[in-house]
Amino acid sequence: MMIEERLDNIEIKLAFQEDLIEELNKVIYLQQQKINQLQAICSSLANHLQSLAEAGNERPAGNEKPPHY
């Protein structure tokens, strides 16, 4: 009788652990998707900033004196 109770308790704990592992796997999967999205956004922003910096180098600086001085 005692062995059956212990076995039942072990089976219950195992079922809960399997459910928890499945839930954690789902969370990790969603987190990885979000990380991938954020990496793509960061890469896009870095490229955009690089483009702006390169475009800014082509224009005269704002602190330069006009030619008539």
MDTraj code that builds the backbone (N, CA, C; nanometers):
import mdtraj as md
import numpy as np

residues = "MET MET ILE GLU GLU ARG LEU ASP ASN ILE GLU ILE LYS LEU ALA PHE GLN GLU ASP LEU ILE GLU GLU LEU ASN LYS VAL ILE TYR LEU GLN GLN GLN LYS ILE ASN GLN LEU GLN ALA ILE CYS SER SER LEU ALA ASN HIS LEU GLN SER LEU ALA GLU ALA GLY ASN GLU ARG PRO ALA GLY ASN GLU LYS PRO PRO HIS TYR".split()
xyz = np.array([
    [0.0829, -0.1188, 0.0000],
    [0.0000, 0.0000, 0.0000],
    [0.0875, 0.1254, 0.0000],
    [0.1871, 0.1294, 0.0819],
    [0.2764, 0.2446, 0.0912],
    [0.3515, 0.2646, -0.0398],
    [0.3895, 0.1562, -0.1015],
    [0.4634, 0.1636, -0.2278],
    [0.3738, 0.2212, -0.3378],
    [0.2470, 0.1831, -0.3391],
    [0.1548, 0.2362, -0.4389],
    [0.1351, 0.3872, -0.4222],
    [0.1255, 0.4334, -0.2990],
    [0.1120, 0.5773, -0.2736],
    [0.2351, 0.6528, -0.3219],
    [0.3499, 0.5999, -0.2898],
    [0.4744, 0.6632, -0.3318],
    [0.4846, 0.6666, -0.4837],
    [0.4458, 0.5581, -0.5480],
    [0.4490, 0.5517, -0.6932],
    [0.3513, 0.6519, -0.7539],
    [0.2332, 0.6625, -0.6961],
    [0.1350, 0.7615, -0.7430],
    [0.1898, 0.9030, -0.7287],
    [0.2512, 0.9313, -0.6144],
    [0.3093, 1.0643, -0.5927],
    [0.4194, 1.0946, -0.6936],
    [0.5013, 0.9962, -0.7211],
    [0.6081, 1.0139, -0.8196],
    [0.5500, 1.0388, -0.9578],
    [0.4469, 0.9644, -0.9942],
    [0.3829, 0.9835, -1.1250],
    [0.3190, 1.1223, -1.1357],
    [0.2576, 1.1682, -1.0281],
    [0.1969, 1.3022, -1.0273],
    [0.3048, 1.4084, -1.0446],
    [0.4126, 1.3963, -0.9697],
    [0.5226, 1.4929, -0.9810],
    [0.5822, 1.4931, -1.1213],
    [0.5977, 1.3745, -1.1773],
    [0.6525, 1.3628, -1.3122],
    [0.5610, 1.4305, -1.4143],
    [0.4312, 1.4122, -1.3997],
    [0.3359, 1.4759, -1.4919],
    [0.3452, 1.6278, -1.4811],
    [0.3544, 1.6796, -1.3581],
    [0.3678, 1.8241, -1.3404],
    [0.4981, 1.8751, -1.4015],
    [0.6055, 1.7994, -1.3839],
    [0.7344, 1.8391, -1.4406],
    [0.7298, 1.8392, -1.5926],
    [0.6648, 1.7425, -1.6509],
    [0.6529, 1.7389, -1.7969],
    [0.5739, 1.8594, -1.8472],
    [0.4662, 1.8939, -1.7785],
    [0.3884, 2.0126, -1.8162],
    [0.4716, 2.1394, -1.8032],
    [0.5465, 2.1489, -1.6937],
    [0.6300, 2.2665, -1.6717],
    [0.7384, 2.2781, -1.7781],
    [0.8015, 2.1681, -1.8127],
    [0.9056, 2.1693, -1.9157],
    [0.8475, 2.2129, -2.0492],
    [0.7293, 2.1634, -2.0828],
    [0.6642, 2.2031, -2.2080],
    [0.6338, 2.3536, -2.2091],
    [0.5846, 2.4036, -2.0969],
    [0.5545, 2.5474, -2.0863],
    [0.6817, 2.6309, -2.0973],
    [0.7882, 2.5866, -2.0321],
    [0.9156, 2.6584, -2.0396],
    [0.9712, 2.6573, -2.1816],
    [0.9565, 2.5465, -2.2518],
    [1.0013, 2.5398, -2.3909],
    [0.9269, 2.6399, -2.4777],
    [0.7970, 2.6554, -2.4540],
    [0.7186, 2.7534, -2.5293],
    [0.7680, 2.8949, -2.5014],
    [0.7949, 2.9241, -2.3738],
    [0.8430, 3.0576, -2.3363],
    [0.9786, 3.0856, -2.4014],
    [1.0667, 2.9883, -2.3979],
    [1.1994, 3.0056, -2.4581],
    [1.1878, 3.0273, -2.6080],
    [1.1001, 2.9533, -2.6726],
    [1.0799, 2.9698, -2.8167],
    [1.0314, 3.1106, -2.8498],
    [0.9341, 3.1598, -2.7729],
    [0.8822, 3.2950, -2.7963],
    [0.9886, 3.4006, -2.7682],
    [1.0678, 3.3789, -2.6636],
    [1.1762, 3.4724, -2.6338],
    [1.2780, 3.4763, -2.7465],
    [1.3111, 3.3617, -2.8020],
    [1.4078, 3.3585, -2.9119],
    [1.3533, 3.4299, -3.0339],
    [1.2239, 3.4141, -3.0619],
    [1.1638, 3.4878, -3.1732],
    [1.1758, 3.6377, -3.1501],
    [1.1487, 3.6825, -3.0271],
    [1.1567, 3.8253, -2.9948],
    [1.3007, 3.8745, -3.0060],
    [1.3956, 3.7951, -2.9603],
    [1.5373, 3.8319, -2.9717],
    [1.5764, 3.8467, -3.1182],
    [1.5312, 3.7543, -3.2015],
    [1.5612, 3.7631, -3.3447],
    [1.5029, 3.8898, -3.4052],
    [1.3801, 3.9254, -3.3664],
    [1.3180, 4.0487, -3.4161],
    [1.3976, 4.1707, -3.3717],
    [1.4378, 4.1726, -3.2455],
    [1.5131, 4.2866, -3.1930],
    [1.6509, 4.2983, -3.2590],
    [1.7138, 4.1850, -3.2875],
    [1.8424, 4.1887, -3.3576],
    [1.8254, 4.2455, -3.4977],
    [1.7179, 4.2083, -3.5646],
    [1.6923, 4.2616, -3.6989],
    [1.6680, 4.4116, -3.6922],
    [1.5945, 4.4571, -3.5918],
    [1.5687, 4.6007, -3.5764],
    [1.6987, 4.6748, -3.5479],
    [1.7808, 4.6207, -3.4592],
    [1.9093, 4.6850, -3.4277],
    [1.9990, 4.6933, -3.5503],
    [2.0023, 4.5877, -3.6270],
    [2.0836, 4.5871, -3.7478],
    [2.0337, 4.6924, -3.8466],
    [1.9032, 4.7002, -3.8626],
    [1.8442, 4.7990, -3.9522],
    [1.8761, 4.9406, -3.9056],
    [1.8637, 4.9644, -3.7747],
    [1.8945, 5.0970, -3.7203],
    [2.0430, 5.1315, -3.7368],
    [2.1293, 5.0334, -3.7166],
    [2.2723, 5.0576, -3.7339],
    [2.3030, 5.0940, -3.8791],
    [2.2402, 5.0242, -3.9725],
    [2.2598, 5.0565, -4.1132],
    [2.2072, 5.1960, -4.1454],
    [2.0931, 5.2291, -4.0876],
    [2.0348, 5.3617, -4.1112],
    [2.1252, 5.4710, -4.0548],
    [2.1773, 5.4495, -3.9338],
    [2.2683, 5.5482, -3.8740],
    [2.3954, 5.5619, -3.9560],
    [2.4458, 5.4503, -4.0076],
    [2.5652, 5.4556, -4.0919],
    [2.5376, 5.5367, -4.2178],
    [2.4207, 5.5160, -4.2764],
    [2.3837, 5.5921, -4.3959],
    [2.3742, 5.7403, -4.3651],
    [2.3145, 5.7738, -4.2512],
    [2.3035, 5.9152, -4.2121],
    [2.4405, 5.9761, -4.1866],
    [2.5280, 5.8982, -4.1236],
    [2.6629, 5.9489, -4.0961],
    [2.7383, 5.9734, -4.2261],
    [2.7254, 5.8825, -4.3206],
    [2.7924, 5.9000, -4.4492],
    [2.7341, 6.0183, -4.5247],
    [2.6044, 6.0366, -4.5183],
    [2.5405, 6.1506, -4.5848],
    [2.5804, 6.2808, -4.5172],
    [2.5982, 6.2770, -4.3858],
    [2.6379, 6.3960, -4.3114],
    [2.7794, 6.4392, -4.3432],
    [2.8647, 6.3466, -4.3789],
    [3.0033, 6.3797, -4.4134],
    [3.0121, 6.4508, -4.5479],
    [2.9119, 6.4375, -4.6299],
    [2.9133, 6.5004, -4.7613],
    [2.8728, 6.6469, -4.7551],
    [2.8013, 6.6854, -4.6507],
    [2.7569, 6.8242, -4.6363],
    [2.8604, 6.9059, -4.5609],
    [2.8635, 7.0367, -4.5842],
    [2.9553, 7.1195, -4.5066],
    [2.9119, 7.1239, -4.3600],
    [3.0069, 7.1433, -4.2733],
    [2.9768, 7.1484, -4.1314],
    [2.8943, 7.2727, -4.1004],
    [2.8094, 7.2648, -4.0017],
    [2.7204, 7.3740, -3.9649],
    [2.7938, 7.4912, -3.9006],
    [2.9119, 7.4694, -3.8493],
    [2.9858, 7.5758, -3.7825],
    [3.0813, 7.6510, -3.8747],
    [3.0868, 7.6161, -4.0001],
    [3.1759, 7.6854, -4.0936],
    [3.1228, 7.8256, -4.1212],
    [3.2167, 7.9187, -4.1359],
    [3.1783, 8.0562, -4.1695],
    [3.1417, 8.0645, -4.3171],
    [3.0431, 8.1441, -4.3478],
    [3.0085, 8.1629, -4.4885],
    [3.1265, 8.2215, -4.5646],
    [3.1294, 8.2077, -4.6960],
    [3.2435, 8.2527, -4.7769],
    [3.2673, 8.4037, -4.7710],
    [3.1672, 8.4858, -4.7402],
    [3.1866, 8.6308, -4.7421],
    [3.2591, 8.6836, -4.6190],
    [3.2950, 8.6007, -4.5213],
    [3.3690, 8.6482, -4.4042],
    [3.5163, 8.6437, -4.4284],
])
top = md.Topology()
chain = top.add_chain()
for i, resn in enumerate(residues, 1):
    res = top.add_residue(resn, chain, resSeq=i)
    for name in ("N", "CA", "C"):
        top.add_atom(name, md.element.get_by_symbol(name[0]), res)
traj = md.Trajectory(xyz[None], top)
